Amino acid sequence: MLKKLFIFLIRFYQKYISPMKRTKCPYCPTCSAYGLEAIKKHGAIKGGALTAWRLIRCNPFSRGGFDPVP
């Protein structure tokens, strides 16, 4: 249930909010794609924690680069 909610929220963000943003994620895959993969692979709790850690690291001063889901 929680996993489906997180996936819905990320897909909503990708479809409606992300296209309106001017800045782009410095990481590959993007933070939202990373979140989807992490939640699908590790579940809501661990995947959510991995996604939260990625979002904390994603900022304009970040070097970015390739950062796959473990």
Buried (B, 14 or more C-beta within 10 A) or exposed (E): EEBEEBBEEBEEBBEEEBEEEEEEBBBEBBBBBBBBBBBEEBEBEEBBEBBEEBBEBBEEEEEEEEBEBE
